[in-house]
């Protein structure tokens, strides 16, 4: 609400600084998941966005066997603030708030001692095939990180500034009201944003934000446009291992 009142001033401002973060840093690979389900969708996009529980178990097992800890965005932020090392880590993120993430991903994360960030589309909470507030609170009680992904899964780059403020501000506010915890990061739906988005996201009080692929980045890459590795449903465990190793060899500098 406050962002809307001060929108004209906001668009003249630069994103809010984050003095507790280093001026530049090299984050670990950030892995992006969507659905985790025993049934693979028939359509191509659905298949690509869905991993089976067996695939996820194999991937978490691979990381653990290599001494790679799987952490959340909130844990990454705390490491940055405290100056802890960022090697031998990956960040796990799950987009869109699907109910199957609670049914299948949560037990596996628990088994392997991993943490993750779940990016929630707040307008979908409680709707068919999506997480409920009760489930979100249960996930939070197990120290999972719940963060914002918009009120609806719409392209921010095609919106007016006022429409972007609504999507960002209201999704952050809804999560903070429903969970009584700060929301520290944001994921842009479909990875799309523009320079106005970067100004608005800083004013919303979040510290880090993620996109999808490097093609969406507006150089130089900063803490509000961190890229992720898209985990694909057709990957074998060898494909997953190669993608993780490649990401660890091609780490990108991010500026505050």
C-alpha positions in Angstrom: 0.0 0.0 0.0 2.8 2.5 0.9 4.5 1.8 -2.4 1.5 2.9 -4.3 1.2 6.2 -2.4 4.8 7.1 -3.2 5.0 5.6 -6.7 6.1 8.9 -8.5 9.0 9.4 -6.1 9.9 5.7 -6.2 10.4 5.8 -10.0 13.0 8.6 -9.5 14.9 6.6 -6.9 17.5 3.9 -7.1 16.9 0.5 -5.5 17.3 0.4 -1.7 20.9 -0.4 -0.8 21.7 -3.5 1.2 24.6 -2.4 3.4 24.8 -5.8 5.2 25.7 -7.5 1.9 29.1 -7.3 0.2 29.5 -4.9 -2.6 29.9 -7.8 -5.0 29.7 -11.6 -4.6 29.7 -14.9 -6.5 26.6 -16.9 -5.5 26.5 -20.7 -5.7 24.4 -22.2 -8.5 20.6 -21.6 -7.8 18.6 -24.6 -9.1 15.0 -23.9 -10.2 12.3 -26.6 -9.9 8.6 -26.5 -10.6 6.4 -29.6 -10.1 7.4 -32.8 -8.3 4.9 -35.6 -9.2 4.6 -39.3 -9.8 2.6 -38.5 -13.0 4.3 -36.8 -15.9 2.0 -34.4 -17.8 1.2 -35.3 -21.4 2.2 -31.9 -22.8 5.8 -31.0 -23.6 6.0 -27.9 -21.3 4.4 -29.8 -18.4 6.8 -32.7 -18.9 9.8 -30.4 -18.9 8.7 -28.7 -15.7 8.0 -31.9 -13.8 10.5 -34.1 -12.1 9.4 -37.4 -10.4 10.1 -38.0 -6.7 12.6 -40.7 -7.8 14.5 -38.1 -9.9 14.5 -35.6 -7.1 15.7 -38.2 -4.6 18.5 -39.2 -7.0 19.5 -35.5 -7.4 19.5 -34.8 -3.7 21.5 -38.0 -3.2 24.0 -36.9 -5.8 24.5 -33.6 -4.1 25.0 -35.2 -0.7 27.4 -37.8 -2.0 29.6 -35.0 -3.4 29.6 -33.0 -0.2 27.4 -30.2 -1.8 25.0 -28.7 0.7 21.5 -27.7 -0.5 20.4 -24.5 1.1 17.6 -21.9 0.7 17.8 -18.3 -0.5 17.3 -17.1 3.1 20.3 -19.2 4.2 22.3 -17.7 1.3 21.4 -14.2 2.5 22.6 -15.0 6.0 25.8 -16.4 4.7 26.4 -13.2 2.7 25.7 -11.0 5.7 28.0 -13.0 7.9 30.8 -13.4 5.4 30.6 -17.2 5.4 32.1 -19.2 2.5 29.8 -20.0 -0.5 31.7 -23.0 -1.9 30.3 -26.6 -1.9 26.7 -25.2 -2.0 23.7 -25.0 -4.3 20.5 -23.2 -3.6 17.2 -25.0 -4.2 14.1 -23.1 -5.4 10.7 -24.4 -6.2 8.3 -22.1 -8.2 4.6 -21.5 -8.3 3.4 -23.2 -5.0 2.1 -26.5 -6.4 0.5 -28.9 -3.8 2.8 -31.7 -5.1 5.8 -29.9 -3.7 4.3 -30.5 -0.2 3.4 -34.1 -1.0 6.6 -35.2 -2.6 9.4 -32.6 -2.3 9.0 -31.9 1.4 9.6 -35.6 2.6 12.7 -35.8 0.4 14.1 -32.5 1.6 13.6 -33.8 5.2 15.3 -37.1 4.4 18.4 -35.6 2.9 18.6 -32.7 5.4 18.2 -30.1 2.7 16.5 -26.7 2.7 14.8 -24.9 -0.1 13.0 -21.7 -1.0 9.4 -22.0 -2.3 8.2 -19.1 -4.4 4.5 -18.7 -3.9 1.9 -17.1 -6.2 -0.3 -15.8 -3.5 -3.4 -15.5 -5.6 -3.3 -19.3 -6.1 -3.0 -20.3 -2.5 -5.8 -22.7 -1.5 -6.9 -23.3 -5.1 -7.0 -26.7 -6.7 -3.5 -28.3 -7.1 -1.9 -25.5 -5.1 -0.6 -25.2 -1.6 -2.9 -24.1 1.3 -2.0 -21.6 4.0 -2.0 -24.6 6.5 0.6 -26.4 4.4 2.7 -23.2 4.0 2.7 -22.8 7.8 3.7 -26.4 8.2 6.6 -25.9 5.7 7.7 -22.8 7.6 7.7 -24.8 10.8 10.3 -27.1 9.2 12.5 -24.1 8.4 11.7 -23.9 4.7 11.9 -20.5 3.1 8.6 -19.1 1.7 9.0 -16.2 -0.6 7.0 -14.1 -3.2 6.3 -14.9 -6.8 3.5 -12.4 -7.5 -0.2 -12.2 -6.8 -0.7 -13.9 -10.2 1.8 -15.5 -12.5 1.9 -12.5 -14.9 4.7 -10.9 -16.9 5.9 -7.8 -15.0 7.7 -6.5 -18.0 4.4 -5.8 -19.8 2.8 -4.0 -16.9 2.5 -0.3 -15.9 4.5 0.7 -12.8 1.3 0.7 -10.7 0.4 -2.8 -11.9 3.9 -4.0 -11.0 3.6 -2.4 -7.5 0.4 -4.3 -6.9 1.9 -7.7 -8.0 5.1 -7.2 -5.9 3.8 -5.3 -2.9 0.6 -7.4 -2.4 2.3 -10.7 -2.8 5.0 -9.8 -0.2 2.4 -8.4 2.2 0.1 -11.4 1.9 2.9 -13.8 2.8 4.1 -11.7 5.7 0.6 -11.4 7.0 -0.2 -15.1 6.6 3.1 -16.5 7.9 4.2 -13.7 10.3 7.7 -13.8 8.8 9.8 -11.5 6.7 9.9 -12.1 3.0 13.5 -11.7 1.9 13.4 -12.7 -1.8 11.3 -12.6 -4.9 11.1 -14.6 -8.1 9.9 -12.9 -11.3 7.2 -14.9 -13.1 8.7 -16.4 -16.3 11.9 -14.5 -15.3 10.6 -11.3 -16.9 11.2 -7.8 -15.6 12.4 -4.4 -16.6 14.3 -1.5 -15.0 11.2 -0.2 -13.3 10.8 -3.6 -11.7 14.3 -3.3 -10.2 13.3 0.0 -8.6 10.0 -1.3 -7.2 11.5 -4.6 -5.9 14.1 -2.7 -3.9 11.4 -0.5 -2.3 9.4 -3.6 -1.4 11.9 -4.5 1.3 13.2 -7.7 -0.3 17.0 -8.3 -0.4 17.5 -10.7 -3.3 15.5 -11.5 -6.4 15.9 -14.2 -9.0 15.1 -14.6 -12.7 15.3 -17.6 -14.9 17.9 -17.5 -17.6 20.8 -15.1 -18.2 19.0 -13.7 -21.3 16.7 -11.7 -19.0 19.6 -9.9 -17.1 20.1 -6.2 -17.6 23.9 -5.8 -17.1 25.6 -5.6 -14.8 23.9 -8.4 -12.9 22.8 -7.4 -9.4 21.2 -8.9 -6.4 17.7 -8.3 -7.9 18.4 -10.3 -11.1 20.2 -13.4 -10.0 20.0 -16.2 -12.6 19.1 -19.8 -12.0 19.7 -23.3 -13.5 16.4 -24.7 -14.8 16.1 -28.4 -13.8 14.4 -30.3 -16.6 12.1 -33.3 -16.3 13.8 -35.2 -19.1 17.2 -35.1 -17.4 19.0 -38.3 -16.3 21.1 -38.1 -13.2 24.1 -37.7 -15.5 22.5 -34.7 -17.1 21.8 -33.2 -13.7 25.4 -33.8 -12.5 26.8 -32.2 -15.7 24.5 -29.1 -15.3 25.6 -28.6 -11.6 29.3 -29.0 -12.4 29.0 -26.7 -15.4 27.2 -24.1 -13.2 30.0 -24.3 -10.6 32.6 -23.7 -13.3 30.7 -20.7 -14.8 29.9 -18.7 -11.7 28.7 -15.1 -12.2 29.7 -12.0 -10.2 26.6 -10.3 -8.7 26.7 -6.7 -7.6 24.9 -5.2 -4.6 
